[in-house]
């Protein structure tokens, strides 16, 4: 087995502190998933530690997604184009690492995984929004706390 495959397999298990979010099934053959992550008032996305995402699909050849990994935009969003090649049910997992800071204070980390069921029922094309708001959790021990430096 090639090393790249075995490394990819290791990514598929979410860590214990990951928030799992199941979204509505995608039923069109092709379209866009518009990922939009929002922060609580008084917080902003970290400029130093960029928030990122990685997509895994099971089974691998059922759905093509582009891009499979990358950085979230400065406002916490990205667009993923998908095309289903099989009528069989499959699942896409979009794993995000979100780094955000409170103004001039602490920086925090949130791991979130969106589970997107794919089941082709229509030949049409569509666009679906996946929205998530990070909860303020400065006192929560579930996240990694980073001290901001000037």
ZAVOKE-357708 format. One line per 5 residues: their letters; for each residue x, z, y negated of N, C-alpha, C, O. Coordinates in nm, 4 decimals, always signed. Each point is the difference from the previous one (the first is absolute). Example, Ala and Ser with C-alpha at 12.3 -4.5 7.8 and 13.67 -1.06 7.14 Angstrom:
% ZAVOKE-357708
as	+1.3190/+0.7800/+0.5690/-0.0890/+0.0000/-0.1190/+0.0900/+0.0000/-0.1200/+0.1036/+0.0665/+0.0019 | -0.1386/-0.1385/-0.1069/+0.0820/+0.0060/-0.1190/-0.0770/+0.0730/-0.1090/+0.0509/+0.0169/-0.1108
//
This chain:
% ZAVOKE-357708
xxxxx	+0.0849/+0.0000/+0.1186/-0.0849/+0.0000/-0.1186/+0.0892/+0.0000/-0.1246/+0.0947/+0.0784/-0.0074 | -0.1235/-0.1652/-0.0907/+0.0810/-0.0040/-0.1222/-0.0122/+0.1312/-0.0773/-0.1037/+0.0662/+0.0032 | +0.2111/-0.0304/-0.0721/+0.0014/+0.1254/-0.0757/-0.1081/+0.0035/-0.1079/-0.0600/+0.1049/-0.0237 | +0.0346/-0.2177/-0.0414/-0.0996/-0.0026/-0.1071/-0.1369/+0.0435/+0.0516/-0.0715/+0.0732/-0.0684 | +0.0349/-0.1175/+0.1877/-0.1291/+0.0377/+0.0573/-0.0063/+0.1501/+0.0247/-0.0993/+0.0644/-0.0339
xxxxx	+0.2043/-0.0085/+0.0924/-0.0026/+0.1427/+0.0312/-0.0038/+0.0835/-0.1282/-0.0650/+0.1046/-0.0027 | +0.1329/-0.1483/-0.1032/-0.0060/+0.0719/-0.1269/-0.1401/-0.0071/-0.0594/-0.0498/+0.0984/-0.0547 | -0.0136/-0.2149/+0.0654/-0.1342/-0.0152/-0.0528/-0.0965/+0.0932/+0.0730/-0.0880/+0.0591/-0.0625 | +0.1034/-0.0458/+0.1918/-0.0866/+0.0879/+0.0783/+0.0121/+0.1451/-0.0458/-0.0991/+0.0730/+0.0008 | +0.2172/-0.0306/-0.0402/+0.0203/+0.1379/-0.0436/-0.0799/+0.0321/-0.1261/-0.0400/+0.1148/-0.0195
xxxxx	+0.0163/-0.2132/-0.0656/-0.0725/+0.0202/-0.1255/-0.1480/+0.0270/+0.0206/-0.0649/+0.0562/-0.0883 | +0.0107/-0.0945/+0.2015/-0.1442/-0.0017/+0.0153/-0.0648/+0.1376/+0.0039/-0.1197/+0.0112/-0.0264 | +0.1932/+0.0916/+0.0579/-0.0583/+0.1339/+0.0076/+0.0071/+0.0662/-0.1372/+0.1071/+0.0100/-0.0600 | -0.2219/+0.0348/+0.0115/-0.0047/+0.0655/-0.1310/+0.0560/+0.1413/+0.0108/-0.0147/+0.0656/+0.1032 | +0.0790/-0.0191/-0.2100/+0.0538/+0.1361/-0.0006/-0.1145/+0.1004/-0.0155/-0.1117/-0.0371/-0.0363
xxxxx	+0.1401/+0.1625/+0.0638/-0.1024/+0.1049/-0.0010/-0.0646/+0.0179/-0.1372/-0.1158/+0.0411/-0.0081 | +0.1884/-0.0710/-0.0999/-0.0557/+0.0200/-0.1341/-0.0692/-0.1244/-0.0554/-0.0383/-0.0026/-0.1170 | +0.0220/-0.1001/+0.2000/-0.0621/-0.1246/-0.0450/-0.1517/+0.0138/-0.0039/-0.0614/+0.0468/+0.0960 | +0.0018/-0.0877/-0.2068/-0.1457/-0.0033/-0.0139/-0.0477/-0.1318/+0.0602/+0.0403/-0.1071/-0.0455 | -0.1266/+0.1141/+0.1486/-0.0524/-0.1197/+0.0655/-0.1352/-0.0336/-0.0622/-0.0884/+0.0852/-0.0078
xxxxx	+0.0728/-0.2113/-0.0369/-0.1240/-0.0454/-0.0617/-0.0480/-0.1233/+0.0760/+0.0687/-0.1021/+0.0025 | -0.1868/+0.1113/+0.0596/-0.0573/-0.1153/+0.0691/-0.0914/-0.0719/-0.0982/-0.0853/+0.0619/-0.0635 | +0.1037/-0.1930/+0.0515/-0.0781/-0.0781/-0.0960/-0.0990/-0.0893/+0.0745/+0.0060/-0.0120/+0.1223 | -0.0967/-0.0502/-0.1969/-0.0999/-0.0884/+0.0596/+0.0668/-0.1176/+0.0695/+0.1056/-0.0471/-0.0422 | -0.1686/+0.0007/+0.1493/+0.0543/-0.1115/+0.0774/+0.0058/-0.1275/-0.0835/-0.0861/-0.0257/-0.0841
xxxxx	+0.1892/-0.0526/+0.1095/+0.0166/-0.1311/-0.0622/-0.0574/-0.1013/+0.0982/+0.0449/-0.0080/+0.1144 | -0.1446/-0.0698/-0.1584/-0.0687/-0.0898/+0.0925/+0.0216/-0.1478/-0.0292/-0.0420/-0.0840/+0.0795 | +0.1056/+0.0495/-0.1901/+0.0238/-0.1411/-0.0316/+0.1329/-0.0458/+0.0601/+0.0910/+0.0802/+0.0212 | -0.0817/-0.2102/+0.0058/+0.1204/-0.0554/+0.0620/+0.1231/+0.0189/-0.0875/+0.1089/+0.0281/+0.0500 | -0.1267/-0.0437/-0.1810/+0.1149/-0.0001/-0.0907/-0.0399/+0.0621/-0.1329/-0.1170/-0.0026/-0.0381
xxxxx	+0.2144/+0.0581/-0.0316/-0.0292/+0.0556/-0.1314/+0.1093/+0.0915/-0.0496/+0.1131/-0.0031/+0.0487 | -0.1483/+0.0845/-0.1463/+0.0950/+0.0919/-0.0615/-0.0486/+0.1435/+0.0128/-0.1192/+0.0287/-0.0109 | +0.2138/+0.0596/+0.0341/-0.0244/+0.1439/-0.0064/+0.0667/+0.0481/-0.1283/+0.1219/-0.0090/-0.0143 | -0.2010/+0.0595/-0.0778/+0.0507/+0.0495/-0.1281/+0.0160/+0.1508/+0.0099/-0.0982/+0.0741/-0.0054 | +0.2206/-0.0295/+0.0198/+0.0304/+0.1418/+0.0140/+0.0191/+0.0607/-0.1383/+0.0826/-0.0468/-0.0783
xxxxx	-0.1604/+0.1526/+0.0484/+0.0066/+0.0647/-0.1311/+0.0069/+0.1511/+0.0205/-0.0961/+0.0623/+0.0451 | +0.2108/-0.0048/-0.0787/+0.0190/+0.1444/+0.0115/-0.0001/+0.0594/-0.1404/+0.0743/-0.0439/-0.0878 | -0.1588/+0.1440/+0.0685/-0.0129/+0.0657/-0.1306/+0.0563/+0.1412/+0.0076/+0.0077/+0.0603/+0.1070 | +0.0310/-0.0096/-0.2226/+0.0554/+0.1354/-0.0102/-0.0908/+0.0871/-0.0853/-0.0770/-0.0513/-0.0812 | +0.0855/+0.1842/+0.0993/-0.0791/+0.0893/-0.0855/+0.0476/-0.0066/-0.1454/+0.1116/-0.0441/-0.0278
xxxxx	-0.1967/+0.0880/-0.0635/+0.0370/+0.0038/-0.1420/+0.1263/+0.0825/-0.0189/+0.0177/+0.1037/+0.0640 | +0.0701/-0.1503/-0.1523/+0.1228/+0.0725/-0.0298/+0.1167/-0.0369/+0.0899/+0.1096/+0.0535/-0.0164 | -0.1313/-0.1451/+0.1123/+0.1066/-0.0428/+0.0912/+0.0289/-0.1483/-0.0201/-0.0858/-0.0753/-0.0462 | +0.2070/+0.0342/+0.0813/+0.0374/-0.1413/-0.0056/+0.0859/-0.0324/+0.1223/+0.0601/+0.0887/+0.0605 | -0.0557/-0.2169/-0.0256/+0.0846/-0.0425/+0.1113/+0.1459/+0.0157/-0.0406/+0.0371/-0.0301/-0.1134
xxxxx	+0.0447/+0.0768/+0.2055/+0.1426/+0.0192/-0.0270/+0.0662/-0.1344/-0.0268/-0.0243/-0.0977/+0.0709 | +0.1077/+0.0939/-0.1736/+0.0748/-0.1230/-0.0295/+0.1280/-0.0059/+0.0815/+0.0495/-0.1088/+0.0295 | +0.0050/+0.2246/+0.0074/+0.1253/+0.0049/+0.0762/-0.0233/-0.0239/+0.1492/+0.0676/-0.0826/+0.0614 | -0.1625/+0.1546/-0.0040/-0.0329/-0.0168/+0.1424/-0.1246/-0.0872/+0.0064/-0.1111/+0.0484/-0.0213 | +0.1292/-0.1761/+0.0505/-0.1112/-0.0952/-0.0006/-0.0894/+0.0190/+0.1222/+0.0493/+0.0169/+0.1115
xxxxx	-0.1785/-0.0198/-0.1323/-0.0967/+0.0102/+0.1090/+0.0017/-0.1298/+0.0791/+0.0134/-0.1081/-0.0575 | -0.0270/+0.1186/+0.1914/+0.0127/-0.1184/+0.0849/-0.1018/+0.0012/+0.1125/-0.0667/+0.1005/+0.0244 | +0.0555/-0.2153/+0.0445/-0.0936/-0.0130/+0.1112/+0.0631/-0.0819/+0.1123/+0.0902/-0.0807/-0.0223 | -0.1406/+0.1042/+0.1440/+0.0383/-0.0764/+0.1188/-0.1283/-0.0243/+0.0786/-0.0818/+0.0909/+0.0147 | +0.0633/-0.2134/+0.0364/-0.1195/-0.0347/+0.0767/+0.0374/-0.0238/+0.1457/+0.0963/-0.0708/+0.0294
xxxxx	-0.1732/+0.1304/+0.0615/+0.0121/-0.0264/+0.1436/-0.1365/-0.0440/+0.0502/-0.1023/+0.0539/-0.0421 | +0.1006/-0.1517/+0.1320/-0.1250/-0.0484/+0.0583/+0.0085/+0.0130/+0.1510/+0.1025/-0.0324/+0.0601 | -0.2102/+0.0798/+0.0012/-0.0073/+0.0110/+0.1458/-0.1253/-0.0708/+0.0485/-0.1085/+0.0322/-0.0484 | +0.1171/-0.1277/+0.1421/+0.1245/-0.0607/+0.0485/+0.0652/-0.0860/-0.1082/-0.0668/-0.0507/-0.0901 | +0.1983/+0.0356/+0.1012/+0.0805/-0.0620/-0.1056/-0.0438/-0.1401/-0.0401/+0.0057/-0.0344/-0.1180
xxxxx	-0.0498/-0.0481/+0.2144/-0.0304/-0.1403/-0.0306/-0.1461/-0.0239/-0.0383/-0.0389/-0.1153/-0.0191 | -0.0432/+0.2196/+0.0074/-0.1421/-0.0177/-0.0289/-0.0280/-0.0318/-0.1468/-0.0940/-0.0731/-0.0311 | +0.1750/+0.1273/-0.0580/-0.0197/-0.0180/-0.1442/+0.1361/-0.0174/-0.0651/+0.0935/+0.0745/+0.0293 | -0.0825/-0.1735/-0.1182/+0.1224/-0.0114/-0.0790/-0.0292/+0.0585/-0.1381/-0.1048/-0.0259/-0.0591 | +0.1983/+0.1041/+0.0098/-0.0136/+0.0638/-0.1309/+0.1252/-0.0322/-0.0799/+0.1115/+0.0085/+0.0516
xxxxx	-0.1305/-0.0459/-0.1786/+0.1129/-0.0336/-0.0858/-0.0203/+0.0661/-0.1366/-0.1026/-0.0226/-0.0641 | +0.1974/+0.1028/+0.0192/+0.1255/+0.0385/+0.0652/-0.0222/+0.1148/+0.0987/-0.0993/+0.0722/-0.0092 | +0.1921/-0.0560/+0.1031/-0.0071/+0.1084/+0.0978/+0.0566/+0.1308/-0.0551/-0.0295/+0.1074/+0.0523 | +0.1102/-0.1163/-0.1572/+0.0528/+0.1207/-0.0633/+0.0413/-0.0327/-0.1421/+0.0230/-0.1158/-0.0347 | -0.0139/+0.2195/-0.0466/+0.0404/-0.0214/-0.1385/-0.0259/+0.1232/-0.0847/-0.0308/+0.1078/+0.0508
xxxxx	+0.0441/-0.1264/-0.1799/-0.0204/+0.1078/-0.0969/-0.1388/-0.0122/-0.0617/-0.0494/-0.1105/-0.0227 | -0.0127/+0.2244/-0.0041/-0.1251/-0.0015/-0.0747/+0.0333/-0.0304/-0.1453/+0.1084/+0.0335/-0.0477 | -0.2006/-0.0963/-0.0219/+0.0203/-0.0295/-0.1411/+0.0072/+0.1284/-0.0814/-0.0302/+0.1075/+0.0519 | +0.0700/-0.1170/-0.1792/+0.0153/+0.1180/-0.0854/-0.1288/+0.0817/-0.0142/+0.0055/+0.1187/-0.0321 | -0.1200/-0.1807/+0.0556/-0.1284/+0.0703/-0.0087/-0.0540/+0.0375/+0.1374/-0.1159/+0.0397/+0.0116
xxxxx	+0.1985/-0.0516/+0.0935/-0.0407/+0.0412/+0.1341/-0.0843/-0.1004/+0.0752/-0.0843/+0.0383/+0.0812 | +0.1057/-0.1668/-0.1071/-0.0821/-0.1003/+0.0676/+0.0844/-0.1128/+0.0579/+0.1143/-0.0224/-0.0399 | -0.1747/-0.0478/+0.1354/+0.0601/-0.1198/+0.0573/-0.1110/-0.0814/+0.0650/-0.1082/+0.0519/+0.0273 | +0.1352/-0.1788/-0.0029/-0.0952/-0.0875/+0.0677/+0.0645/-0.0491/+0.1283/+0.1118/-0.0516/-0.0009 | -0.1834/+0.0681/+0.1113/+0.0464/-0.0457/+0.1306/-0.0924/-0.1116/+0.0469/-0.1215/+0.0186/+0.0067
xxxxx	+0.1785/-0.1345/+0.0257/-0.0801/-0.1111/+0.0513/-0.0017/+0.0085/+0.1520/+0.1042/+0.0199/+0.0626 | -0.2221/-0.0349/-0.0032/-0.0104/+0.0054/+0.1460/-0.0680/-0.1250/+0.0541/-0.0761/-0.0668/-0.0700 | +0.1051/+0.0367/+0.1956/-0.0668/-0.1080/+0.0724/-0.0113/+0.0435/+0.1456/+0.1002/+0.0251/+0.0670 | -0.2253/-0.0167/-0.0191/-0.0232/+0.0370/+0.1392/+0.0139/-0.1237/+0.0878/-0.0590/-0.1042/-0.0283 | +0.1370/+0.1165/+0.1343/+0.0200/-0.1127/+0.0910/-0.0716/+0.0224/+0.1326/+0.0064/-0.0846/+0.0893
xxxxx	-0.0740/+0.1973/-0.0761/-0.0675/+0.0329/+0.1247/-0.1363/+0.0604/-0.0309/-0.0173/+0.0682/-0.1010 | -0.0793/-0.0938/+0.1890/-0.1320/+0.0611/-0.0175/-0.0046/+0.1394/+0.0620/-0.0987/+0.0720/-0.0151 | +0.2050/-0.0343/+0.0845/+0.0075/+0.1341/+0.0590/+0.0194/+0.1045/-0.1097/+0.0601/-0.0274/-0.1039 | -0.1112/+0.1451/+0.1285/+0.0167/+0.1092/-0.0962/+0.1469/+0.0405/-0.0077/+0.0703/+0.0030/+0.1011 | -0.0257/+0.0278/-0.2208/+0.1375/+0.0462/-0.0204/-0.0017/+0.1010/-0.1143/-0.1020/+0.0201/-0.0659
xxxxx	+0.2160/+0.0421/+0.0442/+0.0085/+0.0981/-0.1086/+0.1286/-0.0199/-0.0787/+0.1072/-0.0207/+0.0568 | -0.1203/+0.0273/-0.1876/+0.1162/-0.0044/-0.0877/+0.0224/+0.1390/-0.0567/-0.0949/+0.0682/-0.0387 | +0.2196/-0.0269/+0.0338/+0.0338/+0.1304/-0.0571/+0.0916/-0.0231/-0.1190/+0.1109/-0.0514/+0.0148 | -0.1577/+0.0896/-0.1324/+0.0784/-0.0133/-0.1227/+0.0527/+0.1392/-0.0341/-0.0749/+0.0863/-0.0458 | +0.2032/-0.0657/+0.0684/+0.0624/+0.1300/-0.0255/+0.0638/-0.0014/-0.1382/+0.0834/-0.0854/-0.0300
xxxxx	-0.1227/+0.1797/-0.0531/+0.0510/+0.0070/-0.1377/+0.0714/+0.1323/-0.0239/-0.0429/+0.1056/+0.0465 | +0.1517/-0.1143/-0.1192/+0.0701/+0.1180/-0.0488/-0.0149/-0.0037/-0.1518/+0.0533/-0.0884/-0.0670 | -0.1264/+0.1857/+0.0145/-0.0317/+0.0032/-0.1423/+0.0796/+0.1123/-0.0662/-0.0128/+0.1168/+0.0367 | +0.0949/-0.1539/-0.1342/+0.0803/+0.0964/-0.0758/-0.0587/+0.0085/-0.1405/-0.0123/-0.1010/-0.0693 | -0.0239/+0.2223/+0.0280/-0.0628/+0.0160/-0.1307/+0.0456/+0.1304/-0.0647/+0.0448/+0.0928/+0.0675
xxxxx	-0.0574/-0.0884/-0.1998/+0.0516/+0.1140/-0.0760/-0.1034/+0.0484/-0.1009/-0.0807/-0.0774/-0.0515 | +0.0854/+0.2077/+0.0249/-0.0771/+0.0567/-0.1102/+0.0888/-0.0124/-0.1229/+0.1218/+0.0153/+0.0090 | -0.1825/-0.0429/-0.1233/+0.0769/-0.0208/-0.1229/+0.1029/+0.1105/-0.0212/-0.0362/+0.1171/-0.0115 | +0.1639/-0.1533/+0.0062/+0.1117/+0.0912/-0.0287/+0.0069/+0.1218/+0.0925/+0.0544/+0.1037/-0.0382 | -0.1088/-0.1155/+0.1590/+0.0040/+0.1132/+0.0920/+0.0422/-0.0466/+0.1383/+0.1001/-0.0696/+0.0172
xxxxx	-0.1792/+0.1100/+0.0802/+0.0332/-0.0216/+0.1402/-0.0375/-0.1418/+0.0462/-0.0952/-0.0599/-0.0500 | +0.1727/+0.0077/+0.1466/-0.0337/-0.1267/+0.0642/-0.0423/+0.0285/+0.1439/+0.0548/+0.0889/+0.0652 | -0.1511/-0.1638/-0.0172/-0.0573/+0.0221/+0.1324/-0.0001/-0.1283/+0.0817/+0.0247/-0.1090/-0.0515 | -0.0530/+0.1251/+0.1800/-0.0011/-0.1107/+0.0951/-0.1271/+0.0108/+0.0835/-0.0352/+0.1087/+0.0457 | -0.0330/-0.2198/-0.0257/-0.1174/-0.0029/+0.0876/+0.0146/-0.1175/+0.0954/+0.0226/-0.1134/-0.0422
xxxxx	-0.0357/+0.1416/+0.1699/+0.0003/-0.1052/+0.1009/-0.1451/-0.0252/+0.0386/-0.0723/+0.0933/+0.0348 | +0.0295/-0.2195/-0.0410/-0.1380/-0.0348/+0.0351/+0.0022/-0.1253/+0.0863/+0.0773/-0.0925/-0.0254 | -0.1622/+0.0900/+0.1273/-0.0088/-0.1168/+0.0875/-0.1451/-0.0468/+0.0026/-0.0909/+0.0754/+0.0347 | +0.0715/-0.2019/-0.0722/-0.1323/-0.0607/+0.0042/-0.0139/-0.0724/+0.1329/+0.0824/-0.0851/+0.0335 | -0.1864/+0.1184/+0.0425/-0.0268/-0.0677/+0.1262/-0.1124/-0.0990/-0.0258/-0.1124/+0.0377/-0.0333
xxxxx	+0.1458/-0.1664/+0.0496/-0.0923/-0.1082/-0.0323/-0.0410/-0.0714/+0.1284/+0.0807/-0.0729/+0.0576 | -0.2055/+0.0923/-0.0111/-0.0451/-0.0733/+0.1183/-0.0255/-0.1469/-0.0365/-0.0603/-0.0294/-0.1032 | +0.1063/-0.0613/+0.1881/-0.0256/-0.1430/-0.0172/-0.0895/-0.0463/+0.1140/+0.0303/+0.0250/+0.1167 | -0.1406/-0.0926/-0.1496/-0.0882/-0.0584/+0.1004/-0.0613/-0.1235/-0.0630/-0.0889/+0.0106/-0.0845 | +0.1362/-0.1283/+0.1254/-0.0458/-0.1232/-0.0624/-0.1450/-0.0290/+0.0371/-0.0336/-0.0180/+0.1170
xxxxx	-0.0515/+0.0138/-0.2197/-0.1410/-0.0329/+0.0190/-0.0409/-0.1164/-0.0885/-0.1105/-0.0525/+0.0135 | +0.1984/+0.0120/-0.1038/-0.0332/-0.1047/-0.0958/+0.1218/-0.0887/-0.0240/+0.1134/+0.0478/-0.0036 | -0.1382/-0.1762/-0.0125/+0.1078/-0.0950/-0.0300/+0.0349/+0.0014/-0.1484/+0.0973/-0.0627/-0.0421 | -0.1757/+0.1335/-0.0359/+0.0200/-0.0012/-0.1448/+0.1242/+0.0788/-0.0408/+0.0646/+0.0665/+0.0810 | -0.0348/-0.0770/-0.2089/+0.1130/+0.0713/-0.0588/-0.0566/+0.1110/-0.0880/-0.1050/-0.0174/-0.0619
xxxxx	+0.1733/+0.1306/+0.0558/-0.0507/+0.1089/-0.0834/+0.1137/+0.0842/-0.0549/+0.1156/-0.0120/+0.0407 | -0.1527/+0.0970/-0.1339/+0.0949/+0.0929/-0.0599/-0.0602/+0.1392/+0.0118/-0.1183/+0.0194/-0.0276 | +0.1989/+0.0766/+0.0683/-0.0478/+0.1367/+0.0196/+0.0937/+0.0956/-0.0720/+0.1221/-0.0141/+0.0074 | -0.1797/+0.1115/-0.0772/+0.0794/+0.1001/-0.0710/+0.0133/+0.1245/+0.0877/-0.0986/+0.0505/+0.0537 | +0.2216/-0.0023/-0.0404/+0.0267/+0.1267/+0.0677/+0.0486/+0.0955/-0.1082/+0.1126/-0.0116/-0.0484
xxxxx	-0.1980/+0.1057/+0.0111/+0.0326/+0.0921/-0.1092/+0.0225/+0.1403/+0.0547/-0.0689/+0.0437/+0.0921 | +0.1659/+0.0261/-0.1497/+0.0313/+0.1367/+0.0415/+0.0516/+0.0755/-0.1217/+0.0811/-0.0520/-0.0766 | -0.1286/+0.1744/+0.0595/+0.0490/+0.0844/-0.1086/+0.0771/+0.1171/+0.0590/-0.0527/+0.0757/+0.0815 | +0.1770/-0.0616/-0.1230/+0.0836/+0.1119/+0.0426/-0.0564/+0.1258/-0.0641/-0.0320/+0.0004/-0.1189 | +0.0197/+0.1057/+0.1964/-0.0496/+0.1278/-0.0515/+0.1160/+0.0780/-0.0611/+0.1118/-0.0034/+0.0514
xxxxx	-0.1387/+0.0731/-0.1601/+0.1010/+0.0861/-0.0612/+0.0311/+0.1121/+0.0974/-0.0906/+0.0700/+0.0453 | +0.2193/-0.0521/-0.0124/+0.0346/+0.0997/+0.1012/+0.1331/+0.0677/-0.0269/+0.0786/+0.0194/+0.0928 | -0.0519/+0.0162/-0.2146/+0.1264/+0.0651/-0.0344/+0.0185/+0.1306/+0.0767/+0.1131/+0.0384/+0.0298 | -0.2224/+0.0302/+0.0023/+0.0116/+0.1266/+0.0728/-0.0153/-0.0183/+0.1505/+0.0129/+0.0966/+0.0752 | -0.0399/-0.2183/-0.0301/-0.0182/-0.0292/+0.1423/+0.1359/-0.0115/+0.0672/+0.0911/-0.0625/-0.0543
xxxxx	-0.0768/+0.1218/+0.1710/+0.1284/-0.0054/+0.0712/+0.0111/-0.1235/+0.0879/+0.1022/-0.0188/+0.0660 | -0.2055/-0.0669/-0.0631/+0.0029/-0.1171/+0.0869/+0.0860/-0.1128/-0.0519/+0.0271/-0.0944/+0.0743 | +0.0170/+0.1000/-0.1985/+0.0780/-0.1092/-0.0574/+0.1423/+0.0418/-0.0295/+0.0321/+0.1188/-0.0040 | +0.0509/-0.2158/-0.0160/+0.1384/+0.0256/-0.0369/+0.0053/+0.0117/-0.1518/-0.0439/-0.0906/-0.0708 | +0.0962/+0.1994/+0.0213/+0.0064/+0.0227/-0.1437/+0.1396/-0.0315/-0.0499/+0.0986/+0.0506/+0.0536
xxxxx	-0.0901/-0.1332/-0.1551/+0.1279/-0.0394/-0.0581/+0.0032/+0.0459/-0.1446/-0.0979/-0.0175/-0.0726 | +0.2070/+0.0749/+0.0304/+0.0116/+0.0461/-0.1381/+0.0436/-0.1158/-0.0891/+0.0975/-0.0688/+0.0302 | -0.1690/+0.0476/-0.1387/+0.0350/-0.1061/-0.0940/+0.1234/+0.0409/-0.0796/+0.0150/+0.1162/-0.0377 | +0.0731/-0.2128/+0.0125/+0.1177/+0.0267/-0.0823/+0.0003/-0.0952/-0.1179/-0.0447/-0.1142/+0.0109 | +0.0943/+0.1608/-0.1215/+0.0016/-0.0828/-0.1210/+0.1323/-0.0699/-0.0153/+0.0199/-0.0742/-0.0962
//
